[in-house]
Amino acid sequence: MPEQFSYLTELEESGSGVRSSSDEVRNLGSDGTPLLARYDLDTVRSAVTPAIIAERKPTLWRYHELLPVRDPAFIRGFGEGMTPLVELPRLGASLGVPRLKVKDESALPTGSFKARGAAVGVARAAELGITRLAMPTNGNAGAAWAAYCAQYGIEATVIMPVDAPAITRSECVMAGARVALIDGLISDAGRVVGELTRSGDIFDASTLKEPYRVEGKKTMGLELIEQLGWKVPDVIVYPTGGGVGLIGIYKAILELQKLGWIGAKLPRLVSVQAAGCDPIVQAFTSGASDVTPQTDTRTVAFGINVPKPLGGRAVLEAVRATEGTAIAVSDSDILNFIEKCASSEGMMFCPEGAATLVAVAELRGSDWIDAQDEVVVLNTGAGNKYPEAVAVDLPTVARDAGTDEVLAAFQ
Ligand SMILES: Cc1ncc(COP(=O)(O)O)c(C=O)c1O
């Protein structure tokens, strides 16, 4: 009998807990809440061990038992996964957090962690026979889904704010997606996608309106825990827009606990938002169980400019269940930390990633983070996708091929 590849069983409505078949094309549950993939973890426990996983290729498919694609023939991709977990000793020392580390997602295909959700979401869409899909995006998700859809021959329609980072707009077009730029925010783009997909001819692949993107993002959590020797750190700090990454990391932790591969300790999950768009922070601070949508939001960290996150309730649950917190940071601090990290550690974070560093500085300042804590921040994308974010003063051009001036300045 061939080895089973995925142990996906059913989809569960995150609101009501009602379970249903996972082998049909689905969007939200009948209660209007996101559907979450469930697995036969008892059988996974006897089918695979961390030692077996350690022998596999360094891609996110090494966790295939805990991913939704049933037939390996549907796995293509670009070798995504197993991004480095890098120590930040100089920056950590300057912040009073010597055990600071970054899970650096910048080297993933299309330059952001969105490749994880796209690799798994598009593979599963292909397996379910989907040939046309549409999605709203702040840029990186569109770039990733357009690339994976091109690889699988699926038609992608991407609706994005005209202000999305220029490179991401070009990436979508280059990958052959049908692209519409709208004068509005991602929530406006989401409304357009809702209309476009209403008839059912085109699949709505919006964040959390399809069940499998979060499974791809879950692999961030699986990887970082494997990289720490199947131990959780004290604190995980995540830049939160729609919230899928944080929900995925929390789901990974709970599944690993049920498998018995990690102990009872939970890392404190920190949801970081920008001061110009902070619906989750506002809800967390006021004790609300769900977010109140915001309007006219803005931030340099474009990926986390999500005024109405559908996953807000689940993010709040994850943060509270882990005794974590939610914190908003300013754009000027984000920009300062991009430079601080580049000059002290040689890593140019994306603005969303740099927001996590600001949060670490502030939470250490208030003693919420202890000097002994092992802290992992997520750099969710490549800084060089945002050349316009940091205004750098370049030296003037040296005259006469420059020899005299360069020697005078640098000898
Ligand atoms: C670089 C980057 N970081 C973080 C986010 C937020 O992701 P999530 O939906 O998982 O909160 C995005 C979303 O566009 C992004 O592009």
The ligand as an SDF file (V2000), in Angstrom:
LIG
                    3D

 16 16  0  0  0  0  0  0  0  0999 V2000
    5.9020   41.7960    3.7990 C   0  0  0  0  0  0  0  0  0  0  0  0
    4.5950   41.5050    4.4890 C   0  0  0  0  0  0  0  0  0  0  0  0
    4.5900   41.2920    5.8230 N   0  0  0  0  0  0  0  0  0  0  0  0
    3.4540   41.0350    6.4960 C   0  0  0  0  0  0  0  0  0  0  0  0
    2.2210   41.0020    5.8470 C   0  0  0  0  0  0  0  0  0  0  0  0
    0.9870   40.6880    6.6490 C   0  0  0  0  0  0  0  0  0  0  0  0
    0.6180   39.3620    6.4780 O   0  0  0  0  0  0  0  0  0  0  0  0
   -0.5540   38.6400    7.2480 P   0  0  0  0  0  0  0  0  0  0  0  0
   -1.7180   38.6280    6.3440 O   0  0  0  0  0  0  0  0  0  0  0  0
   -0.0560   37.2600    7.4910 O   0  0  0  0  0  0  0  0  0  0  0  0
   -0.8240   39.3670    8.5180 O   0  0  0  0  0  0  0  0  0  0  0  0
    2.1790   41.2040    4.4470 C   0  0  0  0  0  0  0  0  0  0  0  0
    0.9090   41.1500    3.7070 C   0  0  0  0  0  0  0  0  0  0  0  0
    0.7610   41.6470    2.6000 O   0  0  0  0  0  0  0  0  0  0  0  0
    3.3910   41.4620    3.7580 C   0  0  0  0  0  0  0  0  0  0  0  0
    3.4180   41.6490    2.4240 O   0  0  0  0  0  0  0  0  0  0  0  0
  1  2  1  0
  2  3  1  0
  2 15  2  0
  3  4  2  0
  4  5  1  0
  5  6  1  0
  5 12  2  0
  6  7  1  0
  7  8  1  0
  8  9  2  0
  8 10  1  0
  8 11  1  0
 12 13  1  0
 12 15  1  0
 13 14  2  0
 15 16  1  0
M  END
$$$$
